Amino acid sequence: MAATTSMISARGKRGLSRAQRHKLTWGLIFISPWLVGFVLLTLYPMVASLYYSFTDYDVLRPPEWVGLENYATFLTQDNLALTAIYNTLFYAAFAVPLGILVSVALALLLNARVKGLAVFRGVFFVPSIVPVVAASVLWVWLFSTRSGLINLGLQALGLPKVAWLSDPDWTKPALIIMSLWSVGGSVVIYLAGLQDIPQSLYEAAMIDGANIWQQITKITIPLLTPQIFFQLVLGLIGAFQVFVQAFILGSIGGGALGMGSEAGPANSLLFYSLYLYFNAFRFFRMGYASAMAWMLFLITLVSTLVVLRSSRRWVHYGGL
Amino acid sequence: MSRALASDSSLRAWVARRQRHSVVYHVGRVLLYAVLIVLSAVFLVPLFWMLTSALKPQPQLFVWPPVWLPDPPQWQNFGEALTIFPFGSYIANTLYIAIPCMLGTVLSSSFAAYGFSRIDWPGRDKVFAVVLSTLMLPFAVTMIPLYLVWRNAGLIGIETPLRGFGPLIIPALLGGGAFNIFLCRQFFMTIPNELAEAARMDGCSELRIYWQVILPLAKPVLATISLFTFLGVWNDFMGPLIYLNSIEQFTVSIGLRQFQFEYGARYDYMMAASTVTTLPIIILFFFAQRTFIQGITLTGIKA
C-alpha cells in the first residue's frame, strides 16, 4: 500500500493529466471497500500477530515481550508440536499423492468415451460436496470398530476387524481413506483437462502402433501435468491446514493430555491447525499460537516454492 | 489439397475401424463399465448407509449380517432427532449469514474487480499483486488479532448488533475475498471495451457502466461466486467455532458437531441429523449442476 501512495504523490508532483486524475479517483473509489477490508482485516492483523508472536500474551493481561522464546520453544522443547508436525506431514505425504492418483485414474476412466458420462461424473462428484462436518460424522460411523460398514466389509472378506479410530496406528490411515472419498472435485478438473487434449495426437500415436498404456504415459499424463501441478499445490496447502476432519474423528478414541478429547488416541490426530487452535482458544497462549501460525506460513511458502521450482522439470505447458 | 484431406480422413476411418473390430476393444469396453459400476457403488455406499442407518431401529444398526434395508423404516427417527437437534434454528442462523454474504460478496468483489480491470489508473497492477498475495496467507496468521478486532468492536455475542454474526458477514461486504475478486477480474477482462466506451461517450458515469453494462454480462461468474459463497457458509466450521458462543447462534455445521458431542452414541440420530444437513446441498446440486461443474473447472478449486 505504501508503494501506491508514494507513487501517487510522486506522480502528483510531476502532475497527472486531468484524465489520469479522473481515472485514479474512480479506480480508488471502486477498490475502496476492498482497501478498507484489507487494512482492517488482513494488514493490521498480520502486523499484530507478528508482534504477538514475540510476546507472552493471554488476552487478560497486556502482551509481554519475550523475544524469540516462542519460536525457540516451538522448535526445540515442545513434544506436542513435534507430534503435530509429524502427524500433519504424515497425512500430507499420503493423502495428497493418493488423492491425485485416484482422481486422475477416475478421470481417465471417464474420459474413455463412456456412455452416461454425466451420471458417473455426478456419482463421483457428489461425495465431495457433502458438508465436511456431516461427512466426518458419517465416517465416524463407517469406521466404528464393532459395526461400522468398513469392518463389516473386512469381516465379509474373512479379515480381522480394525480399531480404526481407537488404535493410534490406524487413525491417520482412516483419515486418508476418508479424504479419498471426496476427490470428486479434482476428477471434474482433470476430466476438463483431458477433454482439451486434441484427438489427433492419439490417432497419430495409434498409427505409429502405440498401445493404450503408451498413449496414457506418453500423451495423456504429460499433457495433464499443468492441472496435476495446480492440484498438488492446493492439496499441500489444504493438507497443512486440515482441521475439521481431525477435530470430529479425533473426538472418538478418547484423547489424552487434557486438551479436550479432539486429538485422537495418543494424540495421533493432533494436527498442526488443531494444536494451534488449542493453544490460542483453550490454553490462551496467544503469543505461542501466533508464532505457530507464522511457522505454518513459512512451511507453506517453502513447500510451495519447492514444488514450483521442481515444476520446471515435470510440468508441460502446451508444448505440443 | 483434396488428396491430403482424403488420405487424412481415410486414416481416421482406418483407426476407427481398427478400434471397433478388435476383440480386445470389446472386452476392454465391458471391463471399463464393470470397473466404473463397482467404483460408483463404492462412492455411493457411504451415502446410502447414512440414509438407511438413519431409518433403522436401534438393534438393526449392530447386527451381523448387516441389514441393508431397515425393517420397518423408522421415519420417526428423523422427528426425534430433529426435536433434540434444533435444525430449524440452525438453518435460520445459517441463512441469516449466507444471504447477506452472497449478496455482499457478489457486489463487493465485482465492484473491486471493476476497479482492477476496467479502469486504467496508475499503480493498479501493483495493488492487484497485493490482492493476489493475500491468497497465500493461512487463516491462522490473522485469526487471533482478527478475533480481538471483532471483540473490541463489540460484535461478538448474541446480544450484540447483528446477533453476533457480524464477524462472519462483514468481510463479505469489504471485498468479498481475494479469490472472488480475481475470478471477477478475469471475466471482466474478456468483455470487449467498445460497449463501455460507447456508454462513456454518452456521458455515463463509471458507476452506471459497472451497474448497467458490465454486471449484466457477468451473470455466469456471479452465479458461480454466489453458489460457492453459499457452500462456504454452510460448510464453515472454524469461523462459527471461534465467533459464535451460544447455541442459539449455531449454524448447521457447528450445530451438527454439538449434536455429535451430546448424542455421539446414538448413530441412528446422528445419521438422521447428517442426512438433513447434507440433503439441501445435494438438492442444490441437482438444480444447479452446470453451475457447480463450470464453477469447479473455472476456478480449479474444489467446493
Interface residues (C-beta under 8 A of the other chain):
Chain A: M1 A3 T4 M7 I8 R11 L16 Q20 K23 L24 W26 G27 L28 I29 F30 I31 P33 W34 L35 V36 G37 F38 L40 L41 T42 Y44 P45 M46 A48 S49 Y52 V59 L106 L109 L110 A112 V114 F120 R121 G122 V123 F124 F125 V126 P127 S128 I129 V130 P131 V132 V133 A134 V137 L138 W139 V140 W141 L142 S144 R146 S147 L149 L152 Q155 W181 S182 G184 G185 S186 V188 I189 A192 E203 M206 I207 I212 Q227 F230 Q231 L234 I237 F240 Q241 F243 V244 F247 I248 S251 I252 S273 L276 Y277 A280 F281 M286 A289 S290 M292 A293 W294 L296 F297 T300 L301 T304
Chain B: L11 R12 V15 R18 G28 L32 Y33 V35 L36 L39 S40 F43 L44 V45 P46 L47 W49 M50 S53 L61 F62 V63 W64 P66 S108 F111 A112 Y114 G115 F116 I119 D120 W121 P122 G123 R124 K126 V127 V130 V131 T134 M136 L137 P138 F139 A140 V141 T142 M143 I144 P145 L146 L148 V149 P171 L173 L174 G175 I181 E206 Y210 L231 W234 N235 F237 M238 L241 I242 V252 S253 I254 L256 R257 Q260 F261 G264 Y267 M270 M271 A273 S274 T277 T278 I281 I282 F285 Q289 F292 I293 I296 T297 G300 I301 K302 A303
